[in-house]
Amino acid sequence: MKPSTKEQAKGKMHEVQGKVKEGVGKTTQTTSMENQGRAEKIAGKVQKNVGKAEKDLEK
Protein backbone atom coordinates (compact mmCIF):
# COMPACT_ATOMS: atom_id res chain seq x y z
CA MET A 1 0.00 0.00 0.00
CA LYS A 2 1.35 3.42 -0.95
CA PRO A 3 2.11 5.86 1.86
CA SER A 4 -0.49 8.31 0.52
CA THR A 5 -3.17 5.62 0.63
CA LYS A 6 -2.18 4.71 4.19
CA GLU A 7 -2.40 8.39 5.15
CA GLN A 8 -5.91 8.61 3.69
CA ALA A 9 -7.00 5.45 5.53
CA LYS A 10 -5.59 6.68 8.85
CA GLY A 11 -7.32 10.02 8.32
CA LYS A 12 -10.66 8.36 7.64
CA MET A 13 -10.23 6.18 10.75
CA HIS A 14 -9.60 9.26 12.93
CA GLU A 15 -12.54 11.03 11.33
CA VAL A 16 -14.87 8.13 12.19
CA GLN A 17 -13.49 7.84 15.73
CA GLY A 18 -14.07 11.55 16.17
CA LYS A 19 -17.67 11.26 14.99
CA VAL A 20 -18.27 8.45 17.47
CA LYS A 21 -16.72 10.39 20.37
CA GLU A 22 -18.69 13.49 19.43
CA GLY A 23 -21.92 11.47 19.35
CA VAL A 24 -21.21 9.84 22.70
CA GLY A 25 -20.37 13.24 24.16
CA LYS A 26 -23.66 14.69 22.92
CA THR A 27 -25.64 11.71 24.19
CA THR A 28 -24.04 11.71 27.62
CA GLN A 29 -23.88 15.51 27.72
CA THR A 30 -20.12 15.37 28.26
CA THR A 31 -18.83 18.57 26.69
CA SER A 32 -15.17 17.59 26.94
CA MET A 33 -15.73 14.33 25.05
CA GLU A 34 -17.84 16.11 22.45
CA ASN A 35 -15.07 18.68 21.91
CA GLN A 36 -12.44 15.97 21.82
CA GLY A 37 -14.47 14.18 19.15
CA ARG A 38 -14.79 17.33 17.06
CA ALA A 39 -11.05 17.91 17.27
CA GLU A 40 -10.25 14.33 16.26
CA LYS A 41 -12.75 14.51 13.40
CA ILE A 42 -11.14 17.70 12.07
CA ALA A 43 -7.65 16.22 12.45
CA GLY A 44 -8.81 13.16 10.53
CA LYS A 45 -10.14 15.29 7.69
CA VAL A 46 -6.83 17.15 7.51
CA GLN A 47 -4.86 13.90 7.51
CA LYS A 48 -7.10 12.46 4.80
CA ASN A 49 -6.61 15.56 2.64
CA VAL A 50 -2.84 15.38 3.13
CA GLY A 51 -2.98 11.83 1.80
CA LYS A 52 -4.99 13.00 -1.21
CA ALA A 53 -2.48 15.77 -1.91
CA GLU A 54 0.41 13.29 -1.66
CA LYS A 55 -1.40 10.97 -4.06
CA ASP A 56 -1.87 13.82 -6.54
CA LEU A 57 1.84 14.66 -6.34
CA GLU A 58 2.76 11.03 -7.08
CA LYS A 59 1.10 11.26 -10.50
N, C-alpha and C positions, 0 to 999 in steps of 0.2 A: 504494500500500500504506500502510495506517495505521501511525503510529509504534509503536503497541502490538504490531501484528503483526510489524513489523520486529524489535522487541525480543525477542519470543518466538523468532523464527527465529535471531537472533544467539545467544540463550541456548542453543537446541538445538544449534547448530553448536559452541559452546564445550563443551557437555556431551559431544558425540560425540568431539571432539578430545581431551578429557580422558580418556575411556574408552580411546581408542587409545594415548595416551601411557602410561597406567597399565598397559595390557596389555603394551606393549613393555618397560616398566620391569620388570615381573614376569618376562617371558620372558628378558630379558638380565640379570636380577638387578641392575639399576641402581636403587638405592633413591631417589636424587634424582629420577630421571625418573618413577618410580612416584608419589612424593609430589607432584610437579609436576602429574601427570595427575589425581590426586585433587583437588587444589586447583582446577584448571581445571574439572573436572567439577562441583564444588560451586558454583563461581562461575557456571557455565552454568545450573545449576538455579535459582539465585537470580535471575539475569537473566530467565530464562523466566517465573518466577513474578511478577516485576515487570511484565512485559508482560501477563500475564493480569490482574493487578490493574488496570493502566491500561485494559485493554479493558473490564473490569467497570465502571469509573468512567465510561467513555464512554457507557454505556447510559442 
